[in-house]
Amino acid sequence: MYEILEYEVMELIKLHFSEPLGTKEKFWNHDGSILFKVGRENTLENCSEKIACEIANLIDLPTVHYDLAVYKNGDEKLGVVSKNFLKDGEELILANTLLADNLSKYDKEKIYKLKEYTLNDFVSIIIKQNKNGDDVHNFTGYLIFGQSR
């Protein structure tokens, strides 16, 4: 059984800046150390993110750690929270940014059902940018445990 963490309205702010992608409503706490992602109602996606996180940890696959959470702002919103995993000076480079910068056939304005690239395209880009293969390993984990929309 996992604890469900609780956050009040004053602890989180509506996200408008650094997470432009994705289909979920998101909130950061005031110092940017915790991200709350609201799950879609009547789904088990919050549970699936927690389960995927725990399985990835068991098999030593790098992943973000998720905790189940509730956000109280008059209404209650169920979701998951994760700590900001970037260290000072680090920047998150999203997969769609890499694809758009390296593949002319990739339309970064399209949000859903992108099919203009292959796994080989992405692996080639990663290998070109990082010779040790750690990013390929991490991306493989994303493919296994990521949720498609």
N, C-alpha and C positions, 0 to 999 in steps of 0.2 A: 504494500500500500504506500502511495506517495503522498506527501504533504501538498496541500494546495495553498500557495502563497497568496496573501491579500494585499492589494494596493488601493489607496484612496485617491480621489480625484486630484488632490494637491501634490501627490507624489509623481504624477506622470503628466506629460504634456503631449498634445496632439502632434504627430510627426508631419512636418511639411517640407523637409529639406533633404536629408541624406539617404532616404530609402525610397526612391521614386518608383521602383519596380515592384511587381508582385500584386496579388489580388487581395491581400489582407490589409485591414485597417491596423495601423501601428502607432505606438506611443513610446517615447523615450522618457526616462526619469530626467530630472532637471540637470544632472551633471553628465548625462550621456553614458552612464555606465550600465544601464539595464534597458533592454528593449522588450516591450509587451506586444505580442501579436494576437489579435482577436481572431478566434476561430469562427468559422461559419456555423450558424445555428443548425441544430438537428443533424450534425455530423460527428464523427469521432476523430476528426483531424487533429485536435489537441492531443488526444490519447495516442494517435499514431505518431505524432512528432516526438512525444516522450518515449514511446516504445522504440522507435528507430534510433533515438539518441542512446538509449541504454544498450541496445544490441550493438551499435557501432563501438561503444566503449568496451564491451565484452570482447570484441574481435580486434581491438586496437586500431580502429579506423578513425582518423581525425574527424571530429564533428563538433558542432556547437552543443553545449550542454543546455537542455531545456528543463524547466520546472513547470508544472501545472500551476495556473494562477487565475485569480479573479480580480477584475478591475471594477471598483465601486465608484460610480459617479452619479448617483441617483438611481440609475439602473445598474445591474451587474452584467459585466461582459466576461465570458469565459475565454481563456486563451492560454498561451505559454509565455514564459519569460526566459530570456537568455542574457548573459553578461556580454558586454562589448569585449570581443576577443582581440581587438587591435591594440598593439602597444604604441606608445608615443612615437609619432613620426611615421607610422605605418598607414597605408591607404588600402582600402578594399577595392580590388579591380574585379568587376562583375563579368561573368562569362559573356554576356551579350555585348559588352564593351570590347572585349578581345575579339569576338567574332566580327563585329562591325568594323573594327580597325584593320582587320586582316583579310576579310572576305568581301569582295565587291557584291556578291549575290545576296548578302545578308542585309535585310531591311530592318534597321534598329527602331524604326517608327512603328513597326507591327508588334503588337503585344502578345497575341495568342496564336497558337497553332503554327509556329515557325517551322518550316520543313526545308528551308533552303540551304541546309548544311548537313554534314554527316559527322559521325563520331570521329572518323579519321581526320576530317578538317580540324576539329578542335584539338585532338591529340597532337597533330602536326604543329599547331600554333603553340601549344604548351611546351613541347619539346624544343622548339626553336627559341623560346624565351627562357627555359630553365633546363639545363642539361642533365640534372640529377634525377629527374623523373618524379620528385615528390608531388608536384602539382598534378601529374597524371594520376597518381595514386589517390590524391584527395578528390579529384574530379570523378574518378570511378566510384568513390564513396557517395558522392552527390547523386550520381546516376542510380545507384542502388537504393539509397535512402531518401532521395528528394521526392517531392510530391509533384506530379505533373498536373497541369491545369488545362 
